[in-house]
Structure formats: structure tokens, C-alpha cells
Amino acid sequence: MAIIIQAKNQILREKAKEVPFKDIGSEKLKKILGEMTGALYTAKDGVALAAPQIGIPLRIFIVKKEILNRKADAQIKPIIISPLVFINPKIIKMSKKKQTVNEGCLSVNGVYGTIKRAEKLTVEALDEKGRKFTRGASGFMAQIIQHEIDHLNGVLFIDEATNLLKTRKEN
């Protein structure tokens, strides 16, 4: 399984390359998405992951998607399903209104801070089958998309965040 690389690794500072359309749906891309999914779903506290975070400099990120399944006995059991896949994403619209949010990162283990993010945005991307989609997002989802696109551009949240707090030793 892929290992999530940490902030000192130079690949996190490079601008990721677009995925050629001919590669979408290929075994190679399926393998990358599988590695990303495995790394994300085994990471404690993770909600999304960009390909550069596992050492692959491509413009891909995934977002955890979970649904709740209510059993007859009234217990709630989360079921993990395939993540949302964003290939070659571009933010095409962003609100001027900002929100100050707390943020952390799987590649900056144990460090949290506050950062200003647009409250709302619209993103355009391709899914794992190469279908183009447009998605509006607000609140936490807008924050996630901005964070992950920053990764694709070689930017870490600690570059802009304030009130940084270390909760445990970095890897």
C-alpha cells in the first residue's frame, strides 16, 4: 500500500502534471486510484488525498464518501464506498466571501492551523471514466477542494495558515 509522504518531501512542492485523456480508465490509472483509496481509508482523520501525497505528481485527488446504513435493530453502521474522484480539476468560480477555518493535513502530521478559504466554489473535473462534471461546493466541501487543489499546485496549508499548533511529533 502507498505511504503518505510528509512535508519535507520535495514532490509536495512541485506542480502536478495533467493526466492525459488517453490514460483515463487505464490499468495504470486504476492502480493509482486504488493506492490513493487504500492510503486515504487507512489514514486516521483523513477526508481527502491528492496524488502527490503518495509520490505521484498527477492532477488527481479523491474525497472520502461514506453513507450511513440503518439496520433494523436501529444501529447505525457506516459503509465505506468508492471515493469521489477529481481528475484534472479546475476551480471555475469562487466566492469573494471567505471563511476562517481550522485545517490539518495528512502530509503535515500533527500540525493544525487556521486559514482563510472561499465559502463557495464551482469545480470542473473528470471522473475515473473520463466523464466531465461540474460540482458546486460550500462549507467543508469547498474547503476540502481548495486544500487538495493547493496540493496539485505544490502548496501546503502551512504556507498560508496562522495559529499553527503542533499536537504530536511530525513524521
N, C-alpha and C positions, 0 to 999 in steps of 0.2 A: 504494500500500500504506500501511496505517496506521503511524504512528510511535509508539513507546512514549514516553509523556510522563515527565518527571522530577519528583522530589520537590517542587520549588518550585511546581509547578502546583497550584492550589487544588482542582481537581476530585478529586485524590487524597485530600483531607481531608474530602470530603462523603460522607454515607451514600448508597449507591446505591439506586435505586428497584427494586421488584419488577417483573419482566416480566409484563404482563397475559397471562393464559392465551390470549386471542384472538390474540395476536401470535406465539405459538409456532408454528413451521412456516411463518411468513410469509416473503415475499421479503426484507423488511427485516431480519428476524432472521437469515436465511440469509446475507445480505450482511455483517452484523456478525460472525457466526461465521467467515465467510471471511476478513475483515480481521484478526480475532484470530489465526486459524490462521496466516496469512501472516506476521504480526508475530512470533509465537512461534517458528515454524520457521526464520525467518531470524536470530533473535537468538542470539548466541553465548552459551552457558551457560544458556539459559532452559529451564525444565522445565514452567512453568505461567504463565498470564496471566489477569488479571481485566479485564473490560470497561473499568473506569475508567482502566486503564493506557493505553488508546488513546483516552481522552477521552469514553467513553460511560458515563454514570452508571447502568448497569443491573446487576442482581444476577446476573451470569453470570461463570463462569470456566471455563477449559479446562486440561487437563493433557495433556502430550505422551504419546503412546503409540507405542512402537516395538517391532517384533518382529525377531528375527534369522532370516534365511533362509540355511540352509546349502546351498551349491551342491555339486554332485557332486565338484567339484575341491577340496572341503574349505575353500574360502574362506568367510568369514562376511561377509555384506553386510547392513547394516541397511536395513530397508524402513520408510519413514515411512507410517503410516496415520492415519486421522482421529483427532483427539484425543478424550479423554473430555470430555464437556460436562456442566456442572453449572449448571442454571438455578434461580434462587430457592433456593439451598442453605440448609439449617439443620442445625447440629450438634445431634443429639438425645441424644447420650450422649458423655461424655468421661471418660477415666480420671483418677483423682486423681494417679496416679503421673506425674511429669514427667521429661522427658529434657532435658539441656542440649545444644543442637545449634548448629552453625555455620550461618549463614544469610546470603544476599545477596538482591538484588532487582534486576530489570531496570529499575525506576524509581528506583533509588538506585545508579546505575552506579559500580562500583569501590569500594563500601563493603561490608565484611563484619563480622559480629559474632556473639556468642553470645547465645542466647535460650532460655528455658525453654518447652517445648511439651508438651502432654499426649502420653503414649506411644501411646495408642489412642483412637479415637473412632468414632462412627457418624454418618454424614451422610445426610440425606434431600434429594432434589432432583428436578428434572425433566430429562429428556434433551432433545435437539433436536427430538424428535417429540411432546413433551409427556407422555411416559410417566414416572410417578413411580417412583423407585427408592430403595432404601436400600443403603448400602455401608459396610461396616466397613473400617477402615484402621488400620495400625500403622506405627511407624517413620517412614521417609522420606515415605510417602504421607500419614500423619497430619499430619506437619509441613507438607507442601505445602497440604493442605486448610485448616489453621489460618491459614497465611500468606495464602492467597487470600481467605478469608472476612474476615480483617482488612482487606484492600483494600476489600472491599464495604462495610465499616463505617467507612471513612475513616482507618484506622490503618496506619502503616508500621512495618516491623520495627524501624527505628531508634528508635522511640518507647520500646521496651522492652529493646532489645539492650544488652549490655555489651561491653567489649573491642573497640570499633569500630576497624576498621583500614581505611585508605584504600589501595587498591592502584594506583589511577590517578585522573586528574583526572575529576571528575563532569562530565556534560554540562550 
